[in-house]
């Protein structure tokens, strides 16, 4: 056990490739419910990330610099194993549209089957960010579009360095 049981903590897992203002909004709003949110940077077997896990972790930490209620860790195992090891009983998930719900419902059900004490808390995306996802952000900026209102400035800079350097040279 790493924390007292009276502290309400949640895990917010994802690839965060990169973190968007939608993710940040969800984390900030969840801090009205939880004392601490652990952002769990996951490895994805389904897609090749633009940024490695350490870079994604650093981008998230910079987004919450000074807020001790937000912790960021990299983890590649099962979410339920992490939750058990750290005595955490809540998983935070964001929903943008009805299409998100089916997948999230399946994951929540499987997680509870493996660890019955683990509850999934769904928060709806704020209206301003309902259409935002990391894949769309990368697609827009890779074609020269402006994503400055969708990601923090340090993330926008990193995206431009990674995705726009080839097109700017010629």
C-alpha positions as CSV (number, residue, x, y, z in Angstrom):
1,X,0.0,0.0,0.0
2,X,1.4,3.4,-0.9
3,X,-1.4,5.8,0.2
4,X,-3.9,6.0,3.0
5,X,-7.3,4.6,2.1
6,X,-9.0,7.9,3.0
7,X,-7.4,9.7,0.1
8,X,-9.5,9.6,-3.1
9,X,-7.2,8.9,-6.0
10,X,-7.9,8.0,-9.6
11,X,-5.9,6.7,-12.5
12,X,-6.3,8.4,-15.9
13,X,-4.8,6.1,-18.4
14,X,-4.0,6.8,-22.1
15,X,-1.3,7.2,-24.7
16,X,-1.5,11.0,-24.6
17,X,0.3,11.3,-27.9
18,X,0.2,14.3,-27.3
19,X,-1.7,15.6,-24.4
20,X,-4.5,18.0,-25.6
21,X,-6.4,20.8,-23.9
22,X,-9.3,18.3,-23.8
23,X,-7.2,16.0,-21.6
24,X,-6.1,18.9,-19.4
25,X,-9.7,20.1,-19.0
26,X,-10.8,16.6,-18.0
27,X,-8.0,16.3,-15.4
28,X,-8.7,19.7,-14.0
29,X,-12.4,19.0,-13.6
30,X,-11.7,15.6,-12.1
31,X,-9.7,17.3,-9.3
32,X,-13.1,18.5,-7.9
33,X,-13.9,14.8,-7.3
34,X,-10.5,13.3,-6.5
35,X,-7.6,14.4,-4.2
36,X,-5.1,13.1,-6.7
37,X,-5.0,12.0,-10.3
38,X,-2.3,9.7,-11.6
39,X,-2.0,10.2,-15.3
40,X,-0.8,6.8,-16.6
41,X,1.1,7.1,-19.8
42,X,0.5,3.8,-21.6
43,X,2.4,2.0,-24.4
44,X,0.1,1.3,-27.2
45,X,0.3,-1.9,-29.1
46,X,-2.2,-0.7,-31.7
47,X,-0.5,2.4,-32.9
48,X,3.0,3.8,-33.3
49,X,3.3,6.9,-31.1
50,X,4.8,10.1,-32.4
51,X,6.5,10.8,-29.1
52,X,8.2,8.2,-26.9
53,X,6.7,7.5,-23.4
54,X,9.3,9.7,-21.6
55,X,8.6,12.7,-23.9
56,X,4.8,12.3,-23.4
57,X,5.4,12.1,-19.6
58,X,7.4,15.3,-19.7
59,X,4.8,17.1,-21.8
60,X,2.1,16.2,-19.3
61,X,4.2,17.2,-16.3
62,X,4.9,20.5,-17.8
63,X,1.2,21.0,-18.4
64,X,0.6,20.6,-14.6
65,X,3.8,22.1,-13.3
66,X,3.2,23.2,-9.7
67,X,0.0,21.1,-9.2
68,X,1.0,18.4,-6.7
69,X,-2.3,16.7,-7.1
70,X,-1.4,15.5,-10.6
71,X,1.2,12.7,-10.8
72,X,2.5,11.2,-14.1
73,X,3.8,7.7,-14.5
74,X,4.7,5.4,-17.4
75,X,3.3,1.9,-17.2
76,X,3.1,-0.9,-19.7
77,X,1.2,-3.6,-17.8
78,X,-2.5,-4.2,-17.1
79,X,-4.3,-1.2,-15.6
80,X,-5.9,-3.5,-13.0
81,X,-2.4,-4.6,-11.8
82,X,-1.3,-1.0,-11.3
83,X,-4.5,-0.2,-9.5
84,X,-4.1,-3.2,-7.1
85,X,-0.4,-2.4,-6.5
86,X,-1.2,1.2,-5.5
87,X,-4.6,0.6,-3.8
88,X,-6.5,2.7,-6.2
89,X,-10.2,2.0,-6.8
90,X,-11.1,4.6,-9.5
91,X,-10.3,4.9,-13.2
92,X,-11.1,8.2,-14.9
93,X,-12.2,8.1,-18.6
94,X,-13.5,10.8,-20.8
95,X,-16.3,10.5,-23.3
96,X,-16.6,12.7,-26.4
97,X,-19.3,11.0,-28.3
98,X,-21.6,8.0,-28.2
99,X,-19.0,6.1,-30.2
100,X,-16.5,6.3,-27.3
101,X,-19.0,4.8,-24.9
102,X,-19.1,1.3,-26.4
103,X,-15.3,0.8,-26.2
104,X,-15.1,2.4,-22.8
105,X,-18.0,0.3,-21.5
106,X,-16.2,-2.9,-22.6
107,X,-13.0,-1.8,-20.9
108,X,-14.7,-0.9,-17.7
109,X,-16.5,-4.2,-17.6
110,X,-13.4,-6.2,-18.2
111,X,-11.5,-4.2,-15.6
112,X,-14.2,-4.8,-13.0
113,X,-14.2,-8.5,-13.9
114,X,-10.5,-8.7,-13.1
115,X,-10.6,-6.3,-10.1
116,X,-14.1,-5.9,-8.7
117,X,-13.1,-2.9,-6.4
118,X,-12.1,-0.9,-9.5
119,X,-14.8,1.6,-10.5
120,X,-14.8,3.6,-13.8
121,X,-15.8,7.2,-13.6
122,X,-16.9,8.7,-16.9
123,X,-16.7,12.5,-17.5
124,X,-18.2,14.1,-20.6
125,X,-15.8,16.3,-22.5
126,X,-16.4,20.0,-22.3
127,X,-18.3,21.4,-25.2
128,X,-15.1,23.2,-26.4
129,X,-13.2,20.0,-26.7
130,X,-15.8,17.4,-27.8
131,X,-14.2,17.0,-31.2
132,X,-10.5,17.1,-30.1
133,X,-8.3,14.0,-30.1
134,X,-4.6,13.5,-30.4
135,X,-4.8,11.8,-33.8
136,X,-6.8,14.7,-35.3
137,X,-4.3,17.2,-33.7
138,X,-1.4,15.4,-35.3
139,X,-3.1,15.2,-38.7
140,X,-4.0,18.9,-38.8
141,X,-0.6,20.2,-37.8
142,X,1.2,17.8,-40.2
143,X,-0.7,19.5,-43.0
144,X,0.2,23.0,-41.8
145,X,-2.9,23.7,-39.8
146,X,-3.1,25.7,-36.6
147,X,-3.7,23.6,-33.4
148,X,-2.7,26.3,-31.0
149,X,-6.1,26.4,-29.4
150,X,-6.2,22.7,-29.0
151,X,-2.9,22.0,-27.1
152,X,-0.8,23.9,-24.6
153,X,1.9,26.1,-26.1
154,X,4.8,23.8,-25.2
155,X,3.0,20.9,-26.9
156,X,2.3,23.0,-30.0
157,X,6.0,23.8,-30.2
158,X,7.1,20.2,-29.8
159,X,4.5,19.1,-32.5
160,X,5.9,21.7,-34.9
161,X,9.4,20.6,-34.3
162,X,8.5,17.0,-35.0
163,X,6.0,17.3,-37.8
164,X,6.7,20.6,-39.6
165,X,10.5,20.6,-39.8
166,X,10.5,18.6,-43.1
167,X,7.9,20.8,-44.8
168,X,9.5,24.1,-43.7
169,X,12.9,23.1,-45.2
170,X,11.6,22.7,-48.7
